[in-house]
Amino acid sequence: MIMRPGQQVLLPANPVFIAFSLFMALALNMFLNVSVWGNAAWRPDVLAVVLVFWGVSQPGRVGVGVAFFFGSAHGHPPRRLARAARFGLSIAGVFLRPSSTAA
């Protein structure tokens, strides 16, 4: 079947599922920080990976504000603002890339 122009390939994700996955990523990240590995350099930042995924997949629902909120919720008090800014900038990089439709 050929798709008509403007037809979506996938339906938008349920906002409850997006929120659930973000909070589960936050909980997993916090658990991994206090586990045996601690802040090992080779351990991926699960919350950042999930935020970037939702930022690319559903840009209308997950943006810089959501990334800043979860970054501030995850960081320790002395580093909270720096972590929040890093998460916000990582997701902003997804949205502020140049458009490929420029003439």
N, C-alpha and C positions, 0 to 999 in steps of 0.2 A: 504494500500500500504506500502510495506517495503522499507525503505530508504537505498540507497547504501552507503557504507562507504565513508566518506569524503563529502557527500552532506550536504549543509547547510539547516537548518530548516527554517530560516527566511532570507530574503534579507537584505543587509546592509541599514541602514537608510540614508535618503537624508542629505547631509552636510548642506544644507540650513535650513532644519527643525531642525537639531541639534543646529545650531547657533541661530536660532529664539527662541528655547526653553530656551537656556542658557541666552540670553539677556532678555527674559521675566521673567525668574527667578531672574535675577539681578535687574530688575525694581521692581518686587514684593517685593523683600527683602528690597530694599531702601525705598519703600513706607511703608512697615510695620515698619521700624525703625523710621520713623517720625510720624507714626499714634499714636493713643491713647495708644497702648500697649508698644511702645518703644522697649527696649531690655529686655522684660520679659523672665524669665528663661524657661517658659513652651512653648514659641513660637519656633517652629522648624526653622532651618536655611534652607530656601527653596532652595537657591542656592547650598548649600552643598549637599542636597538630590538629586537635579537634576544632579550635577556633578558626584556623586557616581553612580547614575543610568546609565548615559551615559558611565562612565568608565568601568562599568561591562558589559553593553550591547554592546558597540562599542569600545573596547580597542585600536583599531588601529587609531581611529579618535579623541578620547578625552583622553588626558594624563596629566602628571604632569605639562607640560608647559601651557596648557589651564587652568588648575585649578589655577596655580600661577597667570596667567593673570587676571582671574575673581576675585580672592582673592584680588589682588592689586587694581583692579578697584572698588571694593566694600568698602574697608576699608577707614577710615578717615586718614588724613596725619600722625598723630603721631603713629597710630596703623596699618598703611597700610602694612608694611613689615611683621609684626607678623601674620596678618590675611592671607596674601598671602601664607606665609610659612605653616600655619595651613591647608589651603585648598589644597596646594600642597602635604603635607604629608598625608592628608586624602585620596586623590586619589592614592598616591603612595602605600599606604597600600593595595589597591586593586590589584596593579600590582606586588608587591614584595612578595606576599604570596608564600609559598613553593608549588612546583608542586606536584600533587597527583599521578603522573606517576613514581615517583622515585622507584627504585627497592629495 
